[in-house]
Amino acid sequence: MQEKQRDFENGLFKDHCYKLAQEICEEHSVFKELIESFQEWYHTYCSVILCFTDPFDLDVSDKQNLLNDWWQQQGEHLARDHWREKK
């Protein structure tokens, strides 16, 4: 029973993170093709920092910094994969 409750809560948390990530991307004009990658990254990020801070309380500058961190970590391979598909 506890496992089902934990899975349910994890699903709610993931949905919430994905929704927030979508909003962040829309606010900052992220290419639609890259939003899913940011959603996955943001969910992982929130899962890790959950112990240290409230991931639901980010101001606008924090959101921009999150996008910058994500792009620094994954931008090179995302751009390479994206442009390779276009050829």
Secondary structure, 3 states (H helix, E strand, C coil): CHHHHHHHHHHHHHHHHHHHHHHHHHHCCCCHHHHHHHHHHHHHHHHHHCCCCCCCCCCHHHHHHHHHHHHHHHHHHHHHHHHHHHC
